[in-house]
């Protein structure tokens, strides 16, 4: 069992000294191949990563197209995406990444059939290897004093597992250019290099606190940044996302292809409230890790010193296909402007999970989305969405 605890962000003075030794932040406009050096990081310029429940300009999806992601089950997946778009568009725009004109035509036709208001949908011809935009899109940051929104560009290396990730790694630059957003290339270490980070590996409260797992960011298995220390990762998260305190959890859930993404495990649902996946069966593979993560969360505070209220979210019974346990978790919900979309699995616990989240989000419609087919791709609703803040 790993024994790391929640750690505080190094002091501003210490971080500034570290940056002086490792190099400055890198900023770029759009997809220019070379980035100019600047002296100030996004955090020093007043940017922070907002919480997911803060207002969105849009949600970004990538239209599904890779048969290897859903072997033998790709056919129903676009219909699941159609349901997601249908429930999001009453509250916000949806921007969909497509490979080409043919893909856009097919997506438009399907969305029209399920009753989507296409006036609320933008199509961007940005090719992808896969459709998991949570991990491949830029992480957007906002400056409260003037409302500016910028894109932080973290390297994507196929979860340190899959070799075909070149197009996905180019998404942040292409999308920032399409949206006209300033782009900051996230650098860290000594000598400085672009830091690998996926959106599904972190969750934030919008006020300087970030949750992640040691299994994902610190393990030598599927190592994202083998040459970076925990301190250097803390500094990069502070510099580019405005994080003041990192809460380090232990292991993720069984069946997670990403090796420990936190968005299947624990999620902020309010400034001082976290929902945590909870397993009641001692014989289940998740029981020990989830109990240990609960102990960690109950022992720490947020960046502003507040204790965390931990709300237990049930786990569905194991979802299996071809002898493989899939990462089925209600924690992979997505918070839209007007709706919270929750994966469901034809399980008796579906109703309890929906009820818990409905109590936590009384001003939003909480909608279950059937995800038994979707999870065969080793991800569900949070994995396929990325918010763009206002």
C-alpha positions in Angstrom: 0.0 0.0 0.0 1.3 3.4 -0.9 1.5 5.7 2.1 1.6 9.2 0.6 -0.5 11.9 2.2 -2.1 15.1 1.0 0.7 17.6 0.4 0.7 21.4 0.5 2.0 23.4 -2.5 5.5 24.7 -2.0 5.6 28.3 -1.0 5.5 31.0 -3.7 9.1 32.0 -2.9 10.3 28.4 -3.2 8.4 27.8 -6.4 9.8 31.0 -7.9 13.3 29.9 -7.1 12.7 26.5 -8.6 11.4 28.0 -11.8 14.5 30.2 -12.0 16.5 27.0 -12.0 14.4 25.0 -14.4 13.2 27.6 -16.9 10.2 29.9 -17.4 6.7 29.2 -18.5 6.0 28.8 -22.2 3.2 30.7 -24.0 2.1 30.3 -27.6 -0.7 31.6 -29.8 -2.7 28.9 -31.5 -0.7 26.2 -33.2 2.4 28.1 -33.9 5.3 25.6 -34.0 7.6 27.7 -31.8 6.6 29.2 -28.5 8.0 32.4 -27.1 9.4 32.5 -23.6 7.6 34.6 -21.1 8.6 35.4 -17.5 5.2 34.8 -15.8 3.2 31.6 -15.4 -0.6 31.5 -15.8 -0.9 31.5 -12.1 1.2 34.6 -11.8 -0.9 36.2 -14.4 -4.0 35.5 -12.3 -5.4 32.4 -14.0 -6.9 29.4 -12.1 -8.7 26.3 -13.2 -12.4 26.6 -12.4 -14.5 23.9 -10.9 -16.6 21.9 -13.3 -19.8 23.3 -11.8 -18.8 26.8 -12.7 -20.5 28.2 -15.9 -19.4 26.8 -19.2 -19.2 28.4 -22.6 -19.4 24.9 -24.1 -18.7 21.2 -23.7 -16.2 19.6 -26.1 -16.7 16.1 -27.4 -14.8 14.0 -30.0 -17.1 12.1 -32.3 -16.4 8.3 -31.9 -14.7 6.6 -34.8 -12.0 4.1 -33.6 -13.3 0.5 -33.8 -10.5 -0.8 -31.6 -11.8 1.3 -28.7 -15.1 -0.7 -28.7 -14.3 -4.1 -30.3 -17.5 -5.4 -31.9 -19.6 -2.7 -30.2 -18.8 0.6 -32.1 -22.3 0.7 -33.7 -24.3 1.8 -30.6 -21.7 4.3 -29.4 -22.6 7.3 -31.6 -26.2 6.9 -30.3 -24.9 7.3 -26.7 -23.1 10.4 -27.8 -26.3 11.7 -29.3 -28.1 11.3 -26.0 -25.3 13.2 -24.2 -25.5 16.1 -26.7 -29.3 16.1 -26.5 -29.2 16.6 -22.7 -26.4 19.2 -22.8 -27.6 21.5 -25.5 -30.5 23.1 -23.5 -27.9 24.5 -21.2 -24.8 25.2 -23.3 -23.2 24.9 -26.7 -21.5 21.6 -27.6 -18.4 21.6 -29.8 -17.7 18.3 -31.6 -14.3 17.4 -33.0 -14.6 15.4 -36.3 -12.0 14.0 -38.6 -13.5 15.2 -41.9 -16.6 16.3 -43.8 -17.9 12.7 -44.0 -17.8 12.3 -40.2 -19.5 15.7 -39.7 -22.3 14.7 -42.1 -22.9 11.5 -40.3 -22.8 13.2 -36.9 -25.3 15.9 -38.0 -27.7 13.3 -39.4 -27.7 11.2 -36.2 -28.1 14.3 -33.9 -31.0 15.5 -36.0 -32.7 12.1 -35.7 -32.5 12.3 -31.8 -33.9 15.8 -31.7 -30.8 17.9 -31.0 -31.0 21.6 -31.7 -28.1 21.8 -34.2 -28.0 25.6 -33.7 -26.4 24.8 -30.4 -23.7 22.6 -31.9 -20.3 23.6 -33.5 -18.3 21.1 -35.6 -14.5 21.5 -35.6 -12.5 19.5 -38.1 -9.7 18.5 -35.8 -8.6 14.9 -36.4 -8.2 12.6 -33.3 -6.9 9.2 -32.7 -9.6 8.5 -30.1 -12.6 10.4 -28.7 -11.6 10.8 -25.1 -11.5 14.6 -24.9 -11.2 14.7 -21.1 -7.6 13.6 -21.6 -6.6 15.1 -24.9 -8.2 18.6 -24.9 -6.4 21.5 -23.2 -7.2 22.3 -19.6 -8.8 25.7 -19.6 -8.0 28.3 -17.0 -9.8 31.6 -16.3 -8.7 35.0 -15.0 -11.4 36.4 -12.8 -10.4 40.1 -12.9 -11.2 40.4 -16.7 -12.9 37.1 -17.6 -10.0 36.0 -19.9 -9.9 32.3 -20.7 -6.7 30.5 -21.8 -5.7 27.0 -22.7 -3.0 25.0 -20.9 -1.3 22.5 -23.1 -0.1 19.3 -21.4 1.6 16.5 -23.3 -0.5 13.5 -24.1 1.4 10.2 -24.5 -1.5 7.7 -24.9 -1.7 7.0 -21.2 1.9 5.8 -21.4 0.4 2.7 -23.1 -0.8 3.2 -26.7 1.6 4.3 -29.4 -1.0 6.0 -31.7 -1.5 9.3 -30.0 0.1 11.9 -32.3 -3.1 13.5 -33.5 -4.5 13.5 -30.0 -1.4 15.3 -28.7 -1.9 18.0 -31.3 -5.5 18.7 -30.2 -4.7 21.4 -27.6 -2.8 23.6 -30.1 -5.4 23.1 -32.9 -8.3 23.8 -30.6 -6.7 26.8 -29.0 -6.1 28.3 -32.5 -9.7 27.5 -33.5 -11.1 29.2 -30.4 -8.7 32.1 -30.5 -7.4 31.3 -27.0 -3.9 32.0 -25.7 -2.1 28.7 -25.1 0.4 28.0 -22.3 2.6 24.9 -22.9 3.0 23.3 -19.4 6.6 22.9 -18.6 8.4 21.4 -15.6 11.5 19.8 -14.3 15.2 20.4 -14.7 15.9 20.7 -17.6 12.4 21.9 -18.4 10.2 19.7 -20.6 6.5 19.5 -21.4 4.7 17.8 -18.6 2.4 14.8 -19.3 -1.1 15.2 -17.7 -4.6 14.0 -18.6 -7.7 15.8 -17.5 -9.1 12.6 -16.0 -6.2 12.2 -13.7 -7.2 15.4 -11.7 -10.2 17.0 -10.2 -10.3 20.6 -8.8 -12.5 22.6 -6.5 -11.9 25.9 -8.4 -10.3 27.5 -5.3 -6.8 26.1 -5.4 -7.3 22.4 -4.3 -6.6 19.5 -6.7 -7.2 15.7 -6.2 -5.1 13.1 -8.0 -3.8 9.6 -7.3 -0.3 8.3 -6.7 -1.1 5.3 -8.9 -1.5 7.5 -11.9 1.0 10.3 -11.5 3.7 8.6 -9.4 3.7 4.9 -10.3 6.5 3.4 -12.4 3.8 1.5 -14.2 2.5 3.5 -17.2 4.7 6.3 -15.9 3.7 9.7 -17.3 6.7 11.7 -16.0 9.3 9.3 -14.8 11.9 12.0 -14.5 9.8 14.4 -12.4 9.5 14.3 -8.6 6.3 14.8 -6.7 7.5 18.3 -5.8 8.1 19.2 -9.4 4.6 18.0 -10.3 3.2 20.1 -7.5 5.0 23.1 -8.9 3.7 22.5 -12.4 0.1 22.1 -11.2 0.5 25.4 -9.2 2.1 27.3 -12.1 -0.3 26.3 -14.8 -3.6 25.6 -13.0 -3.4 27.9 -10.0 -3.3 25.0 -7.5 -2.2 25.7 -3.9 -2.7 22.3 -2.4 -2.6 18.8 -3.9 -4.5 16.0 -2.2 -2.8 12.7 -3.1 -5.0 9.7 -3.0 -3.7 6.1 -3.4 -5.0 3.7 -6.0 -7.9 3.9 -8.5 -10.5 1.4 -9.3 -10.2 -2.1 -10.7 -10.4 -2.3 -14.5 -9.1 1.2 -15.1 -7.0 1.2 -18.3 -5.5 4.5 -17.4 -3.9 3.1 -14.2 -5.6 5.2 -11.6 -7.6 8.2 -13.0 -9.3 10.0 -10.1 -12.5 10.7 -12.1 -13.6 7.1 -11.6 -12.9 7.4 -7.9 -13.5 10.8 -6.2 -15.0 14.1 -7.4 -15.5 17.5 -6.0 -19.2 18.5 -6.0 -18.9 21.6 -3.9 -16.1 23.8 -2.4 -15.7 21.4 0.6 -17.6 18.3 -0.5 -16.3 15.2 -2.3 -18.2 12.2 -3.5 -16.1 9.1 -3.2 -16.8 5.7 -4.7 -17.5 3.2 -1.9 -17.5 -0.6 -2.0 -19.3 -2.5 0.8 -18.3 -6.0 -0.3 -15.0 -7.0 1.4 -14.3 -9.6 -1.2 -14.4 -7.1 -4.1 -11.2 -6.0 -5.6 -12.0 -2.3 -4.9 -12.8 -2.7 -1.2 -9.4 -2.1 0.3 -8.3 0.8 -2.0 -11.6 2.7 -1.7 -11.6 2.4 2.1 -8.0 3.6 2.3 -8.8 6.6 0.1 -11.7 7.5 2.3 -9.4 7.6 5.3 -7.0 9.9 3.5 -9.8 12.4 2.5 -11.2 12.4 6.0 -7.8 13.4 7.4 -7.0 16.4 5.1 -8.2 19.9 4.4 -8.7 22.0 1.3 -6.3 24.8 0.3 -8.4 27.2 2.4 -8.1 25.0 5.4 -11.6 23.6 5.4 -12.4 20.0 6.4 -13.8 17.9 3.6 -17.3 16.4 3.8 -17.0 12.9 2.2 -20.2 11.6 0.6 -20.2 7.9 -0.2 -21.3 7.0 -3.7 -22.1 3.3 -4.3 -20.3 1.1 -6.8 -22.3 -1.0 -9.3 -21.7 -4.7 -9.3 -18.7 -5.7 -11.5 -19.4 -5.2 -15.2 -17.6 -7.9 -17.2 -17.1 -8.6 -20.9 -15.1 -11.4 -22.4 -13.7 -12.0 -18.9 -12.4 -8.5 -18.5 -13.6 -6.3 -15.6 -14.5 -2.8 -17.0 -14.1 0.5 -15.1 -17.8 1.0 -14.3 -18.2 3.8 -11.7 -20.9 6.3 -11.0 -18.2 8.8 -10.1 -17.5 9.3 -13.9 -20.5 11.7 -14.1 -20.3 15.1 -15.9 -21.5 18.4 -14.6 -23.1 20.5 -17.3 -24.7 24.0 -17.0 -28.2 22.6 -16.7 -27.8 18.9 -16.2 -25.6 16.3 -14.4 -25.2 13.3 -16.6 -24.5 10.0 -14.7 -23.5 6.7 -16.2 -25.9 3.8 -15.4 -25.3 0.1 -15.7 -28.7 -1.7 -15.4 -27.8 -2.2 -11.7 -30.0 -1.8 -8.6 -27.5 0.8 -7.3 -28.3 3.1 -10.3 -31.2 4.5 -8.4 -29.2 5.2 -5.3 -26.4 6.9 -7.1 -28.8 9.1 -9.1 -30.6 10.1 -5.8 -27.4 11.0 -4.0 -26.3 13.2 -6.9 -29.7 14.8 -7.2 -29.5 15.9 -3.6 -26.1 17.3 -4.2 -27.1 19.2 -7.3 -30.7 20.5 -6.5 -30.6 23.2 -9.2 -29.6 20.9 -12.1 -31.5 18.0 -13.8 -29.7 14.7 -12.9 -30.0 12.3 -15.9 -28.9 8.7 -16.1 -27.2 7.7 -19.4 -27.0 4.0 -20.2 -23.3 3.2 -20.3 -23.0 -0.6 -20.4 -21.9 -0.4 -24.1 -19.9 2.8 -23.6 -17.7 1.4 -20.8 -16.5 -1.4 -23.1 -14.3 1.4 -24.4 -12.8 1.7 -20.8 -14.4 5.1 -20.1 -17.8 6.7 -19.8 -19.3 10.2 -19.5 -16.6 12.3 -17.8 -13.9 10.7 -20.0 -15.7 11.8 -23.2 -16.3 15.4 -22.2 -14.3 18.5 -21.5 -15.6 21.8 -20.3 -14.7 25.2 -21.7 -15.4 27.9 -19.0 -16.9 31.3 -19.6 
